[in-house]
């Protein structure tokens, strides 16, 4: 698995981090629209999807993103 060192040296960015971030950005309206669709705070979701920061999405958020985007990058 590809692991890239994040600026926060305590966390590794993974392919899944990048796939989630890319899928949400490609969603029509981007991360903000995706967040609003599911009642998430857009800034919080953006922070959680940033592969270089320590925030993580939970399983429910992951499933929502996967379902909404139908992205094959996962």
N, CA, C and O atoms as a GROMACS GRO file, in nm:
protein
  296
    1UNK      N    1   0.085  -0.118   0.000
    1UNK     CA    2   0.000   0.000   0.000
    1UNK      C    3   0.089   0.124   0.000
    1UNK      O    4   0.192   0.128   0.068
    2UNK      N    5   0.048   0.222  -0.076
    2UNK     CA    6   0.122   0.347  -0.083
    2UNK      C    7   0.099   0.428   0.043
    2UNK      O    8  -0.015   0.455   0.081
    3UNK      N    9   0.206   0.466   0.108
    3UNK     CA   10   0.198   0.551   0.226
    3UNK      C   11   0.287   0.672   0.203
    3UNK      O   12   0.405   0.658   0.171
    4UNK      N   13   0.232   0.789   0.219
    4UNK     CA   14   0.306   0.913   0.206
    4UNK      C   15   0.309   0.980   0.342
    4UNK      O   16   0.207   0.988   0.410
    5UNK      N   17   0.424   1.028   0.380
    5UNK     CA   18   0.436   1.093   0.510
    5UNK      C   19   0.366   1.228   0.504
    5UNK      O   20   0.390   1.307   0.413
    6UNK      N   21   0.282   1.252   0.600
    6UNK     CA   22   0.211   1.379   0.607
    6UNK      C   23   0.296   1.480   0.682
    6UNK      O   24   0.388   1.442   0.754
    7UNK      N   25   0.265   1.611   0.665
    7UNK     CA   26   0.338   1.711   0.743
    7UNK      C   27   0.324   1.688   0.893
    7UNK      O   28   0.414   1.720   0.970
    8UNK      N   29   0.210   1.632   0.935
    8UNK     CA   30   0.194   1.592   1.075
    8UNK      C   31   0.259   1.455   1.087
    8UNK      O   32   0.195   1.355   1.057
    9UNK      N   33   0.379   1.448   1.128
    9UNK     CA   34   0.462   1.328   1.124
    9UNK      C   35   0.401   1.207   1.195
    9UNK      O   36   0.456   1.097   1.189
   10UNK      N   37   0.289   1.226   1.263
   10UNK     CA   38   0.226   1.115   1.335
   10UNK      C   39   0.127   1.038   1.251
   10UNK      O   40   0.070   0.939   1.298
   11UNK      N   41   0.105   1.080   1.126
   11UNK     CA   42   0.002   1.015   1.045
   11UNK      C   43   0.052   0.991   0.904
   11UNK      O   44   0.122   1.074   0.847
   12UNK      N   45   0.014   0.878   0.849
   12UNK     CA   46   0.047   0.843   0.712
   12UNK      C   47  -0.076   0.864   0.624
   12UNK      O   48  -0.186   0.822   0.658
   13UNK      N   49  -0.057   0.931   0.510
   13UNK     CA   50  -0.164   0.943   0.412
   13UNK      C   51  -0.166   0.815   0.329
   13UNK      O   52  -0.061   0.770   0.282
   14UNK      N   53  -0.283   0.758   0.312
   14UNK     CA   54  -0.295   0.632   0.238
   14UNK      C   55  -0.369   0.654   0.107
   14UNK      O   56  -0.425   0.761   0.083
   15UNK      N   57  -0.368   0.552   0.023
   15UNK     CA   58  -0.442   0.558  -0.103
   15UNK      C   59  -0.591   0.583  -0.076
   15UNK      O   60  -0.657   0.655  -0.151
   16UNK      N   61  -0.643   0.524   0.031
   16UNK     CA   62  -0.784   0.542   0.064
   16UNK      C   63  -0.812   0.687   0.102
   16UNK      O   64  -0.917   0.741   0.066
   17UNK      N   65  -0.720   0.751   0.174
   17UNK     CA   66  -0.737   0.893   0.207
   17UNK      C   67  -0.749   0.976   0.079
   17UNK      O   68  -0.838   1.060   0.066
   18UNK      N   69  -0.659   0.952  -0.014
   18UNK     CA   70  -0.661   1.027  -0.140
   18UNK      C   71  -0.784   0.994  -0.223
   18UNK      O   72  -0.840   1.082  -0.287
   19UNK      N   73  -0.827   0.867  -0.223
   19UNK     CA   74  -0.945   0.828  -0.300
   19UNK      C   75  -1.071   0.896  -0.245
   19UNK      O   76  -1.153   0.944  -0.323
   20UNK      N   77  -1.086   0.902  -0.115
   20UNK     CA   78  -1.202   0.967  -0.053
   20UNK      C   79  -1.202   1.116  -0.086
   20UNK      O   80  -1.305   1.173  -0.122
   21UNK      N   81  -1.087   1.179  -0.072
   21UNK     CA   82  -1.075   1.322  -0.098
   21UNK      C   83  -1.107   1.352  -0.245
   21UNK      O   84  -1.181   1.446  -0.274
   22UNK      N   85  -1.052   1.274  -0.336
   22UNK     CA   86  -1.074   1.295  -0.479
   22UNK      C   87  -1.220   1.272  -0.516
   22UNK      O   88  -1.278   1.350  -0.592
   23UNK      N   89  -1.281   1.166  -0.465
   23UNK     CA   90  -1.421   1.137  -0.496
   23UNK      C   91  -1.511   1.251  -0.449
   23UNK      O   92  -1.602   1.291  -0.521
   24UNK      N   93  -1.486   1.302  -0.330
   24UNK     CA   94  -1.569   1.411  -0.277
   24UNK      C   95  -1.549   1.539  -0.358
   24UNK      O   96  -1.645   1.613  -0.382
   25UNK      N   97  -1.427   1.566  -0.400
   25UNK     CA   98  -1.401   1.686  -0.480
   25UNK      C   99  -1.466   1.677  -0.618
   25UNK      O  100  -1.510   1.778  -0.673
   26UNK      N  101  -1.472   1.555  -0.675
   26UNK     CA  102  -1.530   1.537  -0.807
   26UNK      C  103  -1.683   1.535  -0.804
   26UNK      O  104  -1.748   1.548  -0.908
   27UNK      N  105  -1.740   1.520  -0.686
   27UNK     CA  106  -1.886   1.520  -0.673
   27UNK      C  107  -1.940   1.654  -0.721
   27UNK      O  108  -1.880   1.757  -0.690
   28UNK      N  109  -2.052   1.657  -0.796
   28UNK     CA  110  -2.107   1.785  -0.842
   28UNK      C  111  -2.130   1.881  -0.725
   28UNK      O  112  -2.210   1.852  -0.636
   29UNK      N  113  -2.062   1.993  -0.727
   29UNK     CA  114  -2.070   2.088  -0.616
   29UNK      C  115  -1.961   2.068  -0.515
   29UNK      O  116  -1.946   2.149  -0.423
   30UNK      N  117  -1.883   1.961  -0.529
   30UNK     CA  118  -1.768   1.936  -0.443
   30UNK      C  119  -1.803   1.891  -0.303
   30UNK      O  120  -1.913   1.843  -0.275
   31UNK      N  121  -1.707   1.907  -0.216
   31UNK     CA  122  -1.719   1.861  -0.078
   31UNK      C  123  -1.834   1.932  -0.006
   31UNK      O  124  -1.904   1.870   0.075
   32UNK      N  125  -1.853   2.059  -0.035
   32UNK     CA  126  -1.960   2.135   0.031
   32UNK      C  127  -2.096   2.077  -0.002
   32UNK      O  128  -2.178   2.057   0.088
   33UNK      N  129  -2.122   2.049  -0.129
   33UNK     CA  130  -2.250   1.991  -0.170
   33UNK      C  131  -2.270   1.853  -0.110
   33UNK      O  132  -2.380   1.818  -0.067
   34UNK      N  133  -2.165   1.775  -0.108
   34UNK     CA  134  -2.174   1.641  -0.051
   34UNK      C  135  -2.206   1.649   0.098
   34UNK      O  136  -2.289   1.573   0.149
   35UNK      N  137  -2.141   1.739   0.167
   35UNK     CA  138  -2.167   1.756   0.310
   35UNK      C  139  -2.311   1.796   0.335
   35UNK      O  140  -2.376   1.742   0.424
   36UNK      N  141  -2.362   1.891   0.257
   36UNK     CA  142  -2.500   1.936   0.275
   36UNK      C  143  -2.600   1.824   0.246
   36UNK      O  144  -2.703   1.815   0.312
   37UNK      N  145  -2.570   1.740   0.149
   37UNK     CA  146  -2.661   1.630   0.116
   37UNK      C  147  -2.684   1.538   0.235
   37UNK      O  148  -2.793   1.484   0.252
   38UNK      N  149  -2.582   1.520   0.316
   38UNK     CA  150  -2.593   1.428   0.429
   38UNK      C  151  -2.602   1.497   0.564
   38UNK      O  152  -2.602   1.430   0.668
   39UNK      N  153  -2.612   1.629   0.564
   39UNK     CA  154  -2.625   1.701   0.690
   39UNK      C  155  -2.496   1.713   0.767
   39UNK      O  156  -2.497   1.737   0.888
   40UNK      N  157  -2.382   1.696   0.699
   40UNK     CA  158  -2.253   1.711   0.764
   40UNK      C  159  -2.212   1.858   0.756
   40UNK      O  160  -2.255   1.930   0.666
   41UNK      N  161  -2.131   1.902   0.849
   41UNK     CA  162  -2.074   2.035   0.843
   41UNK      C  163  -1.969   2.034   0.731
   41UNK      O  164  -1.877   1.952   0.735
   42UNK      N  165  -1.981   2.124   0.630
   42UNK     CA  166  -1.887   2.121   0.517
   42UNK      C  167  -1.741   2.137   0.558
   42UNK      O  168  -1.654   2.068   0.505
   43UNK      N  169  -1.713   2.226   0.651
   43UNK     CA  170  -1.574   2.249   0.693
   43UNK      C  171  -1.519   2.126   0.766
   43UNK      O  172  -1.403   2.089   0.748
   44UNK      N  173  -1.602   2.065   0.847
   44UNK     CA  174  -1.559   1.945   0.918
   44UNK      C  175  -1.530   1.832   0.821
   44UNK      O  176  -1.428   1.763   0.834
   45UNK      N  177  -1.619   1.813   0.722
   45UNK     CA  178  -1.596   1.707   0.624
   45UNK      C  179  -1.471   1.736   0.542
   45UNK      O  180  -1.393   1.646   0.514
   46UNK      N  181  -1.452   1.861   0.505
   46UNK     CA  182  -1.331   1.898   0.431
   46UNK      C  183  -1.206   1.866   0.511
   46UNK      O  184  -1.109   1.812   0.458
   47UNK      N  185  -1.208   1.899   0.639
   47UNK     CA  186  -1.092   1.870   0.725
   47UNK      C  187  -1.070   1.719   0.739
   47UNK      O  188  -0.956   1.672   0.736
   48UNK      N  189  -1.178   1.644   0.755
   48UNK     CA  190  -1.166   1.500   0.769
   48UNK      C  191  -1.112   1.435   0.642
   48UNK      O  192  -1.041   1.335   0.648
   49UNK      N  193  -1.146   1.494   0.527
   49UNK     CA  194  -1.102   1.436   0.400
   49UNK      C  195  -0.964   1.483   0.356
   49UNK      O  196  -0.911   1.433   0.257
   50UNK      N  197  -0.906   1.577   0.428
   50UNK     CA  198  -0.772   1.624   0.393
   50UNK      C  199  -0.673   1.513   0.426
   50UNK      O  200  -0.654   1.480   0.542
   51UNK      N  201  -0.608   1.455   0.323
   51UNK     CA  202  -0.520   1.341   0.350
   51UNK      C  203  -0.394   1.376   0.427
   51UNK      O  204  -0.323   1.287   0.472
   52UNK      N  205  -0.366   1.504   0.444
   52UNK     CA  206  -0.244   1.544   0.516
   52UNK      C  207  -0.269   1.587   0.659
   52UNK      O  208  -0.177   1.632   0.727
   53UNK      N  209  -0.392   1.574   0.705
   53UNK     CA  210  -0.426   1.613   0.842
   53UNK      C  211  -0.475   1.490   0.918
   53UNK      O  212  -0.513   1.391   0.856
   54UNK      N  213  -0.474   1.494   1.050
   54UNK     CA  214  -0.506   1.376   1.128
   54UNK      C  215  -0.654   1.339   1.138
   54UNK      O  216  -0.686   1.234   1.193
   55UNK      N  217  -0.745   1.422   1.086
   55UNK     CA  218  -0.887   1.389   1.094
   55UNK      C  219  -0.919   1.264   1.012
   55UNK      O  220  -0.858   1.240   0.908
   56UNK      N  221  -1.013   1.187   1.058
   56UNK     CA  222  -1.050   1.064   0.987
   56UNK      C  223  -1.201   1.060   0.971
   56UNK      O  224  -1.276   1.105   1.059
   57UNK      N  225  -1.246   1.007   0.859
   57UNK     CA  226  -1.389   0.986   0.844
   57UNK      C  227  -1.425   0.856   0.914
   57UNK      O  228  -1.344   0.763   0.922
   58UNK      N  229  -1.547   0.851   0.964
   58UNK     CA  230  -1.592   0.727   1.027
   58UNK      C  231  -1.656   0.637   0.921
   58UNK      O  232  -1.670   0.678   0.806
   59UNK      N  233  -1.695   0.520   0.959
   59UNK     CA  234  -1.750   0.423   0.864
   59UNK      C  235  -1.878   0.474   0.800
   59UNK      O  236  -1.898   0.455   0.680
   60UNK      N  237  -1.966   0.538   0.876
   60UNK     CA  238  -2.090   0.590   0.820
   60UNK      C  239  -2.063   0.698   0.715
   60UNK      O  240  -2.128   0.702   0.611
   61UNK      N  241  -1.967   0.785   0.743
   61UNK     CA  242  -1.931   0.890   0.648
   61UNK      C  243  -1.869   0.829   0.522
   61UNK      O  244  -1.897   0.873   0.410
   62UNK      N  245  -1.784   0.729   0.540
   62UNK     CA  246  -1.724   0.662   0.426
   62UNK      C  247  -1.832   0.599   0.338
   62UNK      O  248  -1.829   0.614   0.215
   63UNK      N  249  -1.925   0.528   0.400
   63UNK     CA  250  -2.032   0.464   0.323
   63UNK      C  251  -2.117   0.567   0.250
   63UNK      O  252  -2.157   0.545   0.136
   64UNK      N  253  -2.145   0.681   0.314
   64UNK     CA  254  -2.224   0.786   0.250
   64UNK      C  255  -2.150   0.843   0.129
   64UNK      O  256  -2.211   0.863   0.024
   65UNK      N  257  -2.022   0.868   0.142
   65UNK     CA  258  -1.943   0.920   0.031
   65UNK      C  259  -1.937   0.819  -0.082
   65UNK      O  260  -1.955   0.855  -0.199
   66UNK      N  261  -1.914   0.695  -0.049
   66UNK     CA  262  -1.907   0.589  -0.149
   66UNK      C  263  -2.040   0.576  -0.222
   66UNK      O  264  -2.042   0.566  -0.345
   67UNK      N  265  -2.149   0.577  -0.148
   67UNK     CA  266  -2.281   0.564  -0.208
   67UNK      C  267  -2.316   0.684  -0.296
   67UNK      O  268  -2.367   0.667  -0.407
   68UNK      N  269  -2.290   0.803  -0.249
   68UNK     CA  270  -2.327   0.924  -0.322
   68UNK      C  271  -2.242   0.946  -0.447
   68UNK      O  272  -2.294   0.990  -0.550
   69UNK      N  273  -2.114   0.916  -0.439
   69UNK     CA  274  -2.026   0.946  -0.551
   69UNK      C  275  -2.019   0.834  -0.654
   69UNK      O  276  -1.984   0.859  -0.769
   70UNK      N  277  -2.052   0.712  -0.614
   70UNK     CA  278  -2.040   0.596  -0.703
   70UNK      C  279  -1.902   0.593  -0.768
   70UNK      O  280  -1.888   0.552  -0.883
   71UNK      N  281  -1.802   0.637  -0.695
   71UNK     CA  282  -1.666   0.647  -0.749
   71UNK      C  283  -1.600   0.512  -0.750
   71UNK      O  284  -1.605   0.439  -0.650
   72UNK      N  285  -1.537   0.478  -0.860
   72UNK     CA  286  -1.469   0.350  -0.872
   72UNK      C  287  -1.324   0.356  -0.825
   72UNK      O  288  -1.252   0.257  -0.833
   73UNK      N  289  -1.282   0.473  -0.776
   73UNK     CA  290  -1.146   0.488  -0.726
   73UNK      C  291  -1.120   0.421  -0.593
   73UNK      O  292  -1.006   0.413  -0.548
   74UNK      N  293  -1.227   0.373  -0.531
   74UNK     CA  294  -1.212   0.306  -0.402
   74UNK      C  295  -1.171   0.165  -0.430
   74UNK      O  296  -1.151   0.087  -0.336
   0.00000   0.00000   0.00000
